[in-house]
Amino acid sequence: MGDHRAQPGRRARPTAPGTPEGGVSTATTPASGPDSGLPEEKVRTGVPGQRVGDPDTEEVRYAPQWLQLREPADAAARAVELLDPLRIRLANRPVRGGLAIHDLGCGTGSMGRWLAPRLDGAQHWILHDRDPYLLHFATVGAPKAAADGSHVDVTTQRGDIGRLTADALAGASLVTASALLDVLTAEEIDRLAAACAGAGVPALLTLSVAGRVDLTPADPMDAEITEAFNAHQRRGDLLGPDSVTATCEAFARYDATVRVHPSPWRLGPDEAALTAEWLRGWVGAAVEQRPELAERAQAYLESRLAACAAGELRVVVHHSDVLALPHPVGGAA
């Protein structure tokens, strides 16, 4: 919430006290959602989000309003091209019956609302997130029916996906996540791959940042902001735009078949509200990484927001979706 959230919607960016509307914020916020389920010590900043609750505690949440704002763009971006190979795999499961789907870092449940109506058969979704506030929204907005009209139900599980194991996935049919990989470390991605491979469970991991943004009309500062933002994504041991490559390599080490397909946001005049919020967070993260950019970045942001408001700005935020198909394990669902 990601954004992740990522370039879009990944890391929470509260408005700093005294920051003017539309201004560049360099505040840092520890957060545990959306689309994450990560340990609370993970720092995720620089993309639109809002504090909910006591800012003096570690319980910093993403605003459901941001997740709702980005959900249509997420839905339009996800790679439907990966669904046919996924459907074939699910149809050939060793164990018959309804699908058991674990959605990691579910946020408000947008992945389930997108995917459940595209799969046949009864489905039971297990929604994972650290934030009970978001889990409430995910439950209320959960899908009710599969593509063929079969029943869909959900349960929630609050906790840390960093300790995910093959045993925890026993009986699972599928693991899903959105806007998650780029806020993981190499160790965490390897642990995820090992758990899925050990349980023989496929994984559909969508909307991971690719490190590229195309803005039209172009501006000389676009590349500089992009470079600073990407560096911000890679702070500490987080993988940021390198996460898709790391994920493919990790699953390959466990002999899984891996497919990757682009899943870009394509934002035009009809998505002006989303574009404006994304711009504020994107530029804010760049400035947090390189404070010397602040003055020029403020002028750049104001110009971009004006073009957005006038319906003159178009943005492509590049992501990738990953489908990993480990070898089935006897008796696995």
C-alpha positions as CSV (number, residue, x, y, z in Angstrom):
1,M,0.0,0.0,0.0
2,G,1.8,-1.1,-0.8
3,D,1.2,1.3,-2.6
4,H,2.0,-1.3,-1.9
5,R,2.0,-0.9,-1.6
6,A,6.0,1.2,-4.5
7,Q,6.1,3.5,-6.7
8,P,2.5,3.6,-6.1
9,G,1.0,3.2,-2.7
10,R,3.7,1.4,-1.0
11,R,5.0,3.2,2.0
12,A,3.0,5.4,4.3
13,R,3.7,9.1,4.1
14,P,2.0,11.1,6.8
15,T,1.8,14.9,6.2
16,A,4.4,16.5,8.4
17,P,3.3,19.2,10.8
18,G,3.6,22.5,9.0
19,T,3.8,21.0,5.5
20,P,1.6,23.0,3.2
21,E,-1.1,21.2,1.2
22,G,0.6,19.7,-1.9
23,G,4.0,20.2,-0.3
24,V,7.0,17.8,-0.1
25,S,6.9,15.8,3.1
26,T,10.0,14.1,4.4
27,A,8.4,12.4,7.4
28,T,9.2,8.8,8.2
29,T,6.5,6.5,9.4
30,P,6.9,2.9,10.6
31,A,3.9,0.9,9.3
32,S,2.6,-2.6,9.1
33,G,-0.1,-2.5,6.2
34,P,-1.4,-2.2,3.6
35,D,-0.6,-5.2,1.5
36,S,2.3,-6.1,3.8
37,G,1.8,-8.0,7.0
38,L,5.4,-7.1,7.7
39,P,7.1,-6.7,11.1
40,E,6.3,-3.4,12.7
41,E,10.0,-2.4,12.7
42,K,9.9,-2.2,8.8
43,V,10.0,1.4,7.8
44,R,7.9,2.2,4.8
45,T,7.7,5.9,3.8
46,G,7.3,8.1,0.8
47,V,4.1,7.0,-0.8
48,P,0.6,8.3,0.1
49,G,-0.7,7.0,3.4
50,Q,-2.2,8.5,6.5
51,R,-1.7,7.8,10.2
52,V,-4.6,6.3,11.9
53,G,-4.5,6.1,15.7
54,D,-1.9,7.4,18.1
55,P,1.2,8.7,16.3
56,D,3.3,8.1,19.5
57,T,2.8,4.4,19.3
58,E,4.0,1.8,16.8
59,E,0.5,1.1,15.7
60,V,0.7,3.2,12.5
61,R,-1.8,2.2,9.9
62,Y,-2.6,3.0,6.3
63,A,-5.8,4.9,5.7
64,P,-8.4,2.8,4.0
65,Q,-9.2,5.9,1.9
66,W,-5.8,5.5,0.1
67,L,-6.3,1.9,-0.5
68,Q,-9.8,2.6,-1.9
69,L,-8.4,5.3,-4.1
70,R,-5.8,3.0,-5.7
71,E,-7.9,-0.1,-5.9
72,P,-9.3,0.5,-9.5
73,A,-5.8,1.2,-10.8
74,D,-4.6,-2.0,-9.2
75,A,-7.4,-4.0,-10.6
76,A,-6.8,-2.6,-14.1
77,A,-3.0,-3.2,-13.9
78,R,-2.9,-6.8,-12.6
79,A,-1.8,-9.3,-15.3
80,V,-4.7,-11.4,-16.4
81,E,-2.3,-13.2,-18.7
82,L,-1.1,-15.2,-15.6
83,L,-4.5,-16.5,-14.8
84,D,-4.8,-19.3,-17.4
85,P,-1.7,-21.1,-16.2
86,L,-2.8,-20.6,-12.6
87,R,-6.3,-22.0,-13.4
88,I,-4.7,-25.1,-15.0
89,R,-2.5,-25.7,-12.0
90,L,-5.5,-25.3,-9.6
91,A,-7.6,-27.7,-11.7
92,N,-4.9,-30.3,-11.4
93,R,-4.5,-30.2,-7.7
94,P,-3.9,-33.6,-6.0
95,V,-6.7,-32.8,-3.5
96,R,-10.1,-31.9,-4.7
97,G,-12.6,-29.6,-3.1
98,G,-12.8,-25.8,-2.5
99,L,-9.8,-23.6,-2.8
100,A,-8.0,-22.4,0.3
101,I,-6.2,-19.1,-0.5
102,H,-3.9,-17.2,1.8
103,D,-3.7,-13.5,1.0
104,L,-0.6,-12.1,2.6
105,G,-0.7,-8.5,3.8
106,C,-4.2,-8.2,2.5
107,G,-4.9,-4.6,3.4
108,T,-8.6,-3.9,2.7
109,G,-8.9,-7.1,0.7
110,S,-8.6,-5.8,-2.9
111,M,-6.8,-8.9,-4.1
112,G,-9.7,-11.1,-3.1
113,R,-12.2,-8.8,-4.7
114,W,-10.2,-8.9,-7.9
115,L,-9.3,-12.6,-8.0
116,A,-12.2,-14.5,-6.4
117,P,-14.7,-13.6,-9.3
118,R,-12.1,-14.8,-11.8
119,L,-11.7,-18.3,-10.4
120,D,-14.2,-21.1,-10.5
121,G,-15.2,-23.2,-7.4
122,A,-15.9,-22.6,-3.8
123,Q,-13.2,-20.6,-2.1
124,H,-12.0,-19.9,1.4
125,W,-9.8,-16.9,1.8
126,I,-7.5,-16.5,4.8
127,L,-6.6,-12.8,5.0
128,H,-3.3,-12.0,6.7
129,D,-2.4,-8.6,8.0
130,R,-0.9,-7.0,11.1
131,D,-3.6,-4.3,11.2
132,P,-7.0,-5.3,12.7
133,Y,-8.4,-2.1,11.4
134,L,-7.7,-3.1,7.8
135,L,-8.8,-6.7,8.4
136,H,-12.2,-5.3,9.4
137,F,-12.5,-3.5,6.1
138,A,-11.3,-6.6,4.2
139,T,-14.0,-8.7,5.9
140,V,-16.8,-6.3,5.3
141,G,-15.8,-5.9,1.7
142,A,-15.1,-9.5,1.0
143,P,-16.3,-11.1,-2.2
144,K,-19.3,-13.5,-2.0
145,A,-19.2,-15.5,-5.2
146,A,-16.7,-17.2,-7.5
147,A,-16.8,-16.9,-11.3
148,D,-19.2,-19.9,-11.5
149,G,-21.4,-18.6,-8.6
150,S,-19.8,-20.9,-6.0
151,H,-19.6,-19.6,-2.4
152,V,-16.7,-17.5,-1.2
153,D,-16.0,-16.9,2.5
154,V,-13.2,-15.4,4.4
155,T,-11.4,-15.6,7.8
156,T,-8.7,-13.3,9.1
157,Q,-5.4,-14.0,10.7
158,R,-3.4,-11.2,12.4
159,G,0.3,-11.8,12.4
160,D,3.7,-11.6,10.8
161,I,4.3,-13.3,7.5
162,G,8.0,-13.2,8.2
163,R,7.5,-16.4,10.1
164,L,5.5,-18.1,7.3
165,T,6.4,-21.8,6.9
166,A,5.4,-24.8,4.8
167,D,3.5,-26.2,7.8
168,A,1.5,-23.0,8.0
169,L,0.5,-23.5,4.4
170,A,-0.6,-27.1,4.8
171,G,-3.8,-27.6,2.9
172,A,-3.4,-24.3,1.0
173,S,-4.3,-24.1,-2.7
174,L,-2.7,-20.7,-3.4
175,V,-0.8,-17.8,-1.9
176,T,-1.4,-14.3,-3.1
177,A,-0.1,-10.9,-2.3
178,S,-0.1,-7.4,-3.7
179,A,2.5,-4.6,-3.4
180,L,4.5,-6.7,-1.0
181,L,7.8,-8.0,-2.5
182,D,9.5,-4.7,-2.8
183,V,9.3,-4.1,1.0
184,L,10.9,-7.5,1.8
185,T,14.5,-8.4,2.3
186,A,16.2,-11.2,0.3
187,E,16.0,-13.4,3.4
188,E,12.3,-12.8,3.7
189,I,11.7,-13.6,0.0
190,D,13.7,-16.8,0.3
191,R,11.6,-17.8,3.3
192,L,8.4,-17.1,1.3
193,A,9.7,-19.2,-1.6
194,A,10.8,-22.0,0.7
195,A,7.4,-22.1,2.4
196,C,5.5,-22.2,-0.9
197,A,7.8,-24.8,-2.3
198,G,7.8,-26.9,0.8
199,A,4.0,-27.0,0.7
200,G,3.8,-27.3,-3.1
201,V,1.6,-24.2,-3.2
202,P,1.6,-21.8,-6.2
203,A,2.0,-18.0,-5.5
204,L,0.5,-15.1,-7.4
205,L,2.5,-12.0,-6.3
206,T,1.3,-8.8,-8.0
207,L,2.1,-5.1,-8.4
208,S,5.8,-5.1,-7.4
209,V,7.7,-2.0,-8.4
210,A,9.9,-2.1,-11.4
211,G,11.8,1.1,-10.8
212,R,10.6,2.9,-13.9
213,V,8.1,5.8,-14.3
214,D,7.1,7.5,-17.5
215,L,5.5,10.9,-17.3
216,T,4.0,12.8,-20.3
217,P,4.9,15.5,-20.9
218,A,8.4,14.8,-19.8
219,D,10.4,17.0,-17.5
220,P,14.2,17.2,-17.1
221,M,13.8,16.4,-13.4
222,D,11.8,13.1,-13.9
223,A,14.9,10.9,-14.0
224,E,16.5,12.5,-10.9
225,I,13.3,12.0,-8.9
226,T,13.1,8.4,-10.1
227,E,16.7,7.7,-9.2
228,A,16.3,9.2,-5.7
229,F,13.0,7.3,-5.1
230,N,14.5,4.0,-6.2
231,A,17.4,4.6,-3.8
232,H,14.8,5.3,-1.1
233,Q,13.1,2.0,-1.8
234,R,16.4,0.1,-1.4
235,R,17.2,1.7,2.0
236,G,18.6,-0.7,4.5
237,D,18.3,-4.3,3.3
238,L,15.0,-3.8,1.4
239,L,15.0,-4.9,-2.2
240,G,12.7,-2.3,-3.7
241,P,12.9,-2.5,-7.5
242,D,15.2,-5.5,-7.3
243,S,12.6,-7.6,-5.6
244,V,11.1,-9.3,-8.7
245,T,14.5,-10.6,-9.9
246,A,15.2,-11.8,-6.4
247,T,11.8,-13.5,-6.2
248,C,12.3,-15.3,-9.5
249,E,15.8,-16.5,-8.4
250,A,14.5,-17.6,-5.0
251,F,11.7,-19.7,-6.4
252,A,14.0,-21.1,-9.1
253,R,16.3,-22.3,-6.4
254,Y,13.4,-24.4,-5.2
255,D,12.8,-25.8,-8.7
256,A,9.6,-23.8,-9.2
257,T,8.4,-22.6,-12.7
258,V,8.2,-18.8,-12.6
259,R,6.4,-16.5,-15.0
260,V,6.6,-12.7,-14.9
261,H,4.3,-10.2,-16.7
262,P,4.2,-6.4,-16.6
263,S,1.4,-4.8,-14.7
264,P,1.7,-1.0,-15.1
265,W,-0.5,1.6,-13.7
266,R,-1.7,3.8,-16.6
267,L,-2.9,7.1,-15.1
268,G,-4.7,9.8,-17.1
269,P,-7.2,12.6,-16.5
270,D,-9.8,10.1,-15.1
271,E,-7.3,9.1,-12.3
272,A,-6.3,12.6,-11.4
273,A,-7.0,12.2,-7.7
274,L,-4.8,9.1,-7.5
275,T,-2.1,10.7,-9.6
276,A,-1.9,13.7,-7.3
277,E,-1.6,11.6,-4.2
278,W,1.0,9.3,-5.8
279,L,3.0,12.4,-6.9
280,R,3.1,13.8,-3.4
281,G,4.4,10.6,-2.0
282,W,6.8,9.8,-4.9
283,V,8.5,13.2,-4.7
284,G,8.4,13.2,-0.9
285,A,10.4,9.9,-0.8
286,A,12.9,11.3,-3.2
287,V,13.4,14.3,-1.0
288,E,13.7,12.2,2.1
289,Q,16.5,10.3,0.3
290,R,18.2,13.4,-1.1
291,P,17.3,16.4,1.0
292,E,19.3,18.7,-1.2
293,L,16.5,18.2,-3.8
294,A,13.9,19.9,-1.6
295,E,13.7,23.3,-3.2
296,R,13.8,22.2,-6.8
297,A,11.5,19.2,-6.0
298,Q,8.9,21.6,-4.5
299,A,8.7,23.6,-7.7
300,Y,8.6,20.3,-9.7
301,L,5.8,19.0,-7.6
302,E,3.7,22.1,-7.9
303,S,4.2,22.1,-11.7
304,R,3.2,18.4,-11.9
305,L,0.2,18.9,-9.7
306,A,-1.0,21.8,-11.8
307,A,-0.7,19.7,-15.0
308,C,-2.6,16.9,-13.3
309,A,-5.4,19.2,-12.2
310,A,-5.6,20.5,-15.8
311,G,-5.9,17.0,-17.2
312,E,-2.7,17.4,-19.1
313,L,-0.5,14.8,-17.2
314,R,-0.3,11.1,-18.0
315,V,1.8,8.7,-15.9
316,V,2.8,5.1,-16.3
317,V,4.1,3.5,-13.1
318,H,5.7,0.2,-14.0
319,H,5.2,-2.9,-11.9
320,S,5.6,-6.6,-12.5
321,D,3.4,-9.6,-11.5
322,V,4.9,-13.0,-10.6
323,L,3.3,-16.4,-10.8
324,A,5.4,-19.1,-9.2
325,L,4.5,-22.8,-9.6
326,P,6.4,-25.1,-7.3
327,H,6.2,-28.8,-7.9
328,P,3.1,-30.2,-6.2
329,V,3.5,-32.1,-3.0
330,G,1.6,-35.3,-2.5
331,G,-1.6,-34.6,-0.6
332,A,-1.2,-30.8,-1.0
333,A,-4.4,-28.9,-1.9
